[in-house]
Amino acid sequence: MAKVPVSTKLGFGVGDIGGNLFFTVLSFWGLKYLTDSVLLAGAAAGLAMGAGRLLDAVLDPMLGILSDRTRTRWGRRRPYLLFGALPVAAVFVFFFMVPGSQDQNFLFWWATITLVVLNLAFSVVNIPYSSLTPELTTDYDERMSLGGYRMGFAVVGTILGAVAFGIVAQAFPGDSPRGFFVAGLVFGSVFAASTLITAFSVREPMLPVEVSGSAFGAWGKVLANRPFVIVIVGYVVNILGITFVSAMLAYYFEYVLHDPAGTTGALAILLLVAAAFIPVSVWLSGKIGKIRTYQMAMILLAAACGMIGLVGPSWGSGGVLGIMVFAGIGMGFAYAPPFALVPDTIEVEARRTGFREEGSYYGLMTFSTKLGQSLANWFIGTLLSAAGYIANQAQSEGALSVIVLLVSPIPVVMFLLAALILQFYPLDKKTYESMVSP
């Protein structure tokens, strides 16, 4: 099977700078921005974050169907990148413009509506982008390599979203609304640029395309694909663990460790180590397989979160920074495998049925992920409010206990459960190649 040119891998991968930048900013900073800058109550902020993802998620499967059925001289996917990049950037900037109101009802509906529009605009770009993956190559190992390139750029986006965004947002002491607006303007522009680079540099292969007659027919085929369902369930549980940790890490450093500036250092260490270990994960998957590499990642992340809960408060910021090195290895191993496994499940089904409906798969994948994230954000906000969390104040013992609970034991359970679910995945390299060979 033909190798994918490095230029194509680079052009495709750079698009995920914007994708992971978007995801990371909302995951790491969205809730804290709403509670501590917009001054929306914790339960309302969590509900707005959850509703913003959930209402948009309902439309994601339809967006996948739509991209499958799009026919233009630029291809099925690229028009969405070309014409969707700037609208996403514009709404991203708008979200980080603190409204001039203190009315909780107004702030809740402003946040909810803005987040629905923002997430929907992002999906219009991201689902077609992800759907390019199985179209660029059918080779088992090349897909892991392609995923490695993509995730290498994804880490850059994650570093920008978690670290650089925070530095800019906090660069105006005593004026956090201004800081978040400037950060939104800068990094919204980065999103648009990275998306447009992919749109102009990657050409879609002209594959023979056959699609189901209806949306329900397409979704039925997707849900009947057992390997795909196993990967997605494992991935969603994995993302739930990441959502709890990412949403609570800034709270943990500020209120448990009394070192708000330590969040930036922790994230920098985590993500730089992760970046270094993505190529190792590509190499390792060639030795032990994609699933075993992915399971190893989940176990490493579970161990790191367990250590944060057990010894983090007594070790202090320095100790937690050390744990971040360990967590970074797990994070590096976790980036590429799911995005290399999903195309394999799609290809096997396409060879069996003759239908190529990548967008339907990625639409349902995005729907499942956002559904999980919406419930997690609602759960986090509700627990914080119930525990008596008050923004920018010393927290009660109950609030501190909830912060530790959300950053340690709950993610540990999620990561271990994901590793268990992945044990049932049936496609190794030998099985895959026997099913797709002519």
C-alpha positions in Angstrom: 0.0 0.0 0.0 1.3 3.4 -0.9 3.0 5.6 1.6 1.5 9.0 2.4 3.9 11.8 1.4 5.4 13.7 4.4 4.1 16.9 2.9 0.5 15.6 3.1 1.1 14.3 6.7 2.3 17.8 7.7 -0.5 19.6 5.9 -3.1 17.4 7.4 -1.6 17.4 10.9 -1.3 21.2 11.2 -5.1 21.5 11.2 -5.2 19.9 14.7 -3.3 22.8 16.2 -6.6 24.6 15.9 -8.7 21.6 16.9 -6.9 20.9 20.1 -6.4 24.6 20.9 -10.2 24.9 20.8 -10.9 21.8 22.8 -8.2 22.6 25.4 -9.2 26.2 26.0 -12.8 25.3 26.7 -11.7 22.3 28.8 -9.0 24.0 30.9 -10.3 27.6 31.1 -13.9 27.7 30.1 -15.5 26.8 33.5 -13.0 29.0 35.4 -13.5 31.9 33.1 -17.3 31.7 33.6 -17.1 31.4 37.4 -14.2 33.7 38.2 -14.4 36.4 35.4 -18.0 36.4 34.2 -19.0 35.7 37.8 -21.6 33.1 36.9 -22.5 30.7 39.8 -20.8 27.3 39.7 -23.9 25.3 39.0 -25.1 27.6 36.3 -21.7 27.7 34.7 -21.5 23.9 34.7 -25.0 23.7 33.2 -24.1 26.3 30.5 -21.0 24.4 29.6 -22.9 21.1 29.5 -25.8 22.4 27.6 -23.6 24.2 25.1 -22.0 20.8 24.2 -25.1 18.7 24.5 -27.4 20.9 22.3 -24.7 21.1 19.6 -23.9 17.4 19.9 -27.5 16.5 18.8 -26.7 18.0 15.4 -23.2 16.5 15.0 -24.5 13.2 13.4 -26.4 15.2 10.8 -23.2 17.3 10.0 -21.4 14.0 9.4 -24.2 12.8 7.0 -24.1 16.2 5.3 -20.3 16.1 4.6 -20.6 12.5 3.3 -23.1 13.8 0.7 -21.4 17.0 -0.2 -20.1 17.1 -3.8 -17.9 20.0 -4.9 -14.9 20.5 -7.1 -12.9 20.9 -3.9 -14.1 17.5 -2.5 -16.4 16.5 0.2 -14.6 17.8 3.3 -12.4 20.8 2.3 -15.2 23.3 1.7 -16.2 23.1 5.4 -12.6 24.0 6.4 -12.3 26.8 3.8 -15.6 28.5 4.8 -15.9 27.5 8.4 -12.5 28.7 9.9 -13.3 32.4 10.2 -16.8 32.0 11.7 -15.4 29.7 14.4 -12.7 32.3 15.2 -15.2 35.1 15.4 -17.5 33.4 17.8 -14.5 32.2 19.9 -13.5 35.9 20.3 -17.1 36.8 21.2 -17.3 34.2 24.0 -14.3 35.8 25.7 -15.9 39.2 25.7 -17.3 39.5 29.3 -20.9 40.9 29.0 -21.6 44.0 31.0 -24.2 42.5 33.3 -24.4 40.9 36.7 -27.8 39.4 36.3 -27.4 35.6 36.7 -30.3 34.7 34.4 -28.9 36.9 31.6 -25.4 35.6 32.1 -26.6 32.0 32.0 -28.5 32.4 28.8 -25.7 34.4 27.2 -23.2 31.7 28.1 -25.4 28.8 27.0 -26.4 30.3 23.6 -22.9 31.5 22.8 -21.5 28.0 23.6 -24.1 26.3 21.5 -23.2 28.5 18.5 -19.5 28.1 19.2 -19.5 24.4 19.5 -21.7 24.0 16.4 -19.4 26.2 14.3 -16.5 24.2 15.5 -18.2 20.9 14.5 -18.9 22.2 11.0 -15.1 22.3 10.6 -13.9 19.5 12.8 -16.1 16.6 11.7 -15.1 17.0 8.0 -11.5 17.5 9.0 -11.5 14.2 11.0 -13.3 12.4 8.2 -10.3 13.0 6.0 -8.2 10.5 8.0 -9.5 7.2 6.5 -9.6 8.7 3.1 -5.8 9.6 3.0 -4.6 6.0 3.4 -5.8 2.4 4.0 -2.5 1.1 5.3 -2.6 -0.1 8.9 0.8 1.3 9.9 0.5 4.5 7.8 -2.6 5.4 9.7 -0.7 5.2 13.0 2.0 7.4 11.4 -0.6 9.8 10.1 -2.1 9.9 13.5 1.4 10.5 15.0 1.9 13.6 12.8 -1.6 14.8 13.6 -1.2 14.3 17.3 2.3 16.0 17.3 0.6 19.1 16.0 -2.3 18.4 18.5 0.1 18.7 21.4 1.2 22.1 20.0 -2.4 23.1 20.0 -2.9 21.8 23.5 0.2 23.7 24.8 -1.1 26.8 23.2 -4.6 26.3 24.7 -3.5 25.2 28.2 -0.3 27.2 28.8 0.0 30.1 26.3 -3.7 31.0 26.5 -3.4 31.1 30.3 -0.3 33.3 30.2 -2.0 35.8 28.0 -5.3 35.7 29.9 -3.4 36.3 33.2 -1.2 39.0 31.8 -3.4 41.8 33.0 -3.4 41.6 36.9 -6.7 42.8 38.3 -8.3 42.9 34.8 -9.1 39.3 33.9 -11.9 40.3 31.4 -9.4 42.1 29.3 -6.9 39.3 29.6 -9.4 36.7 28.4 -10.5 39.0 25.5 -7.0 39.4 24.3 -6.3 35.7 24.6 -9.5 34.9 22.7 -8.5 37.3 19.9 -4.9 35.9 19.6 -5.8 32.2 19.7 -9.0 32.5 17.7 -6.7 33.8 14.9 -4.4 30.8 15.4 -7.3 28.5 15.0 -8.4 30.1 11.7 -4.8 30.0 10.3 -4.1 26.4 11.1 -7.5 25.3 9.6 -6.9 27.2 6.4 -3.4 25.8 6.0 -4.9 22.3 5.9 -7.7 23.3 3.6 -5.2 24.7 1.0 -2.5 22.1 1.4 -4.3 18.8 1.4 -6.1 17.4 -1.6 -8.8 14.8 -1.1 -8.3 11.5 -3.0 -11.0 11.0 -5.6 -12.4 7.8 -4.2 -15.5 6.0 -5.5 -18.2 7.0 -3.1 -21.4 5.1 -2.2 -23.6 6.3 0.6 -26.7 4.9 2.3 -30.1 6.1 1.1 -31.0 7.7 4.5 -29.5 9.1 7.6 -31.0 6.3 9.7 -29.5 3.7 7.3 -26.1 5.3 7.7 -26.3 5.4 11.5 -27.6 1.8 11.6 -24.5 0.7 9.7 -22.2 2.7 12.1 -23.8 1.3 15.3 -23.6 -2.2 13.9 -19.9 -1.9 13.5 -18.8 -3.6 16.8 -15.1 -2.7 16.6 -16.0 1.0 16.1 -18.5 0.9 19.0 -15.8 -0.6 21.4 -13.2 2.1 20.4 -15.7 4.9 20.8 -17.0 3.8 24.2 -13.5 3.4 25.4 -12.5 6.8 24.0 -15.5 8.6 25.5 -14.7 7.1 29.0 -11.1 8.2 28.4 -12.3 11.7 27.5 -14.5 11.8 30.7 -11.3 11.3 32.8 -9.5 14.0 30.8 -12.4 16.4 31.3 -12.5 16.0 35.1 -8.7 16.5 35.4 -8.5 19.4 32.9 -11.4 21.3 34.3 -10.2 21.0 37.9 -6.4 21.3 37.6 -6.4 25.1 37.9 -8.8 24.9 40.9 -6.5 22.3 42.5 -3.3 24.4 42.2 -5.0 27.6 43.4 -7.1 26.4 46.3 -5.5 23.1 47.4 -1.9 23.8 46.8 -2.2 27.6 47.1 0.0 28.1 44.0 -2.2 29.4 41.2 0.9 30.1 39.0 1.9 26.5 39.3 -0.9 25.5 36.9 1.1 26.9 34.0 4.2 25.0 35.0 2.3 21.7 35.5 0.6 22.0 32.1 3.9 22.9 30.4 5.6 19.8 31.8 2.7 17.5 31.1 2.4 18.6 27.5 6.1 18.8 26.6 6.6 15.3 27.9 3.6 14.2 26.0 4.9 15.7 22.8 8.2 13.9 23.3 6.5 10.5 23.8 4.1 10.6 20.8 6.8 9.3 18.4 7.6 6.7 21.0 3.9 5.6 21.0 4.0 5.2 17.2 7.1 3.0 17.5 5.6 1.1 20.4 2.4 0.4 18.6 4.4 -1.3 15.9 5.8 -3.6 18.5 2.9 -4.4 20.8 -0.1 -3.0 18.8 -2.3 0.0 18.9 -4.7 -1.3 21.6 -2.0 -2.4 24.0 -0.3 1.0 23.6 -3.6 2.8 24.3 -4.3 0.6 27.3 -0.8 1.3 28.7 -1.7 5.0 28.4 -4.8 4.6 30.4 -3.0 2.8 33.2 -0.3 5.4 33.4 -2.8 8.2 33.6 -4.8 6.4 36.3 -1.6 5.9 38.3 -0.7 9.6 37.9 -4.1 10.8 39.1 -4.0 8.4 42.0 -0.7 9.8 43.1 -2.1 13.4 42.9 -4.9 12.4 45.3 -2.7 10.4 47.7 0.4 12.4 48.0 -0.2 15.7 46.1 -1.2 17.9 49.1 1.7 16.6 51.3 4.3 16.8 48.5 3.1 20.3 47.4 3.5 21.9 44.0 7.0 20.6 43.5 5.9 17.0 44.0 2.9 17.4 41.7 5.1 18.9 39.0 7.1 15.6 39.2 4.0 13.6 38.9 3.2 15.6 35.7 6.2 14.0 34.1 4.7 10.6 34.7 1.3 11.7 33.5 2.9 13.2 30.4 4.1 9.8 29.3 0.6 8.4 29.6 -0.8 11.4 27.7 1.8 11.0 24.9 0.8 7.3 24.6 -2.9 8.2 24.5 -2.9 10.8 21.7 -2.5 8.8 18.5 -4.1 5.4 19.0 -7.8 6.3 19.0 -7.4 8.3 15.8 -5.6 5.4 14.1 -8.0 2.8 15.4 -11.2 4.5 14.2 -10.2 4.6 10.5 -9.4 0.9 10.7 -12.9 0.1 11.8 -14.3 2.3 9.1 -12.2 0.6 6.4 -13.2 -2.9 7.4 -16.9 -2.0 7.2 -16.5 -0.1 3.9 -14.8 -3.2 2.3 -17.6 -5.4 3.6 -20.6 -3.3 2.6 -19.3 -1.0 -0.2 -20.4 2.2 1.6 -18.0 5.0 2.4 -19.6 7.2 5.1 -16.7 8.5 7.1 -18.6 11.6 8.2 -21.4 9.5 9.7 -18.8 7.8 11.9 -17.1 10.9 13.0 -20.4 12.7 13.5 -21.5 10.0 15.9 -18.1 9.9 17.5 -18.3 13.7 18.2 -21.8 13.4 19.4 -20.8 10.7 21.9 -17.8 12.7 23.1 -19.8 15.9 23.6 -22.6 14.1 25.4 -20.1 12.7 27.9 -18.4 16.1 28.3 -21.7 17.9 28.8 -22.7 15.5 31.6 -19.2 15.8 33.1 -19.3 19.6 33.1 -22.8 19.7 34.6 -21.7 17.2 37.3 -18.6 19.3 38.1 -20.5 22.6 38.4 -23.2 21.0 40.5 -20.8 19.4 42.9 -18.8 22.6 43.3 -22.0 24.6 44.1 -23.3 21.9 46.5 -19.9 22.0 48.3 -20.1 25.8 48.8 -17.5 26.9 46.3 -17.1 30.7 46.2 -15.0 32.2 43.4 -11.7 34.0 44.4 -12.1 33.1 48.1 -10.5 30.7 50.5 -12.5 27.5 50.2 -14.3 25.4 52.8 -13.1 21.9 53.7 -16.1 20.5 51.7 -15.2 22.5 48.6 -11.6 21.4 48.8 -12.6 17.7 49.2 -14.7 18.0 46.1 -11.8 19.5 44.1 -9.5 16.6 45.1 -12.3 14.1 44.4 -12.7 15.5 40.9 -9.0 15.6 40.0 -8.1 12.2 41.4 -10.4 9.2 42.4 -13.0 9.9 39.7 -10.5 10.1 36.8 -8.7 7.0 38.1 -11.9 5.0 37.7 -12.5 6.5 34.3 -9.1 5.6 32.9 -9.1 2.1 34.3 -12.6 1.5 32.9 -11.4 2.7 29.5 -8.5 0.2 29.6 -10.9 -2.6 30.4 -13.4 -1.7 27.6 -10.5 -1.7 25.1 -9.7 -5.3 26.0 -12.7 -6.4 23.8 -11.4 -4.7 20.6 -11.0 -7.5 18.0 -8.8 -6.0 15.2 -5.1 -6.4 15.4 -2.8 -5.8 12.4 -3.0 -9.3 11.0 -6.8 -9.5 11.3 -7.2 -6.0 9.7 -5.0 -6.8 6.7 -6.7 -10.1 6.1 -10.0 -8.3 5.9 -9.1 -5.4 3.6 -6.6 -7.1 1.3 -8.0 -7.4 -2.3 
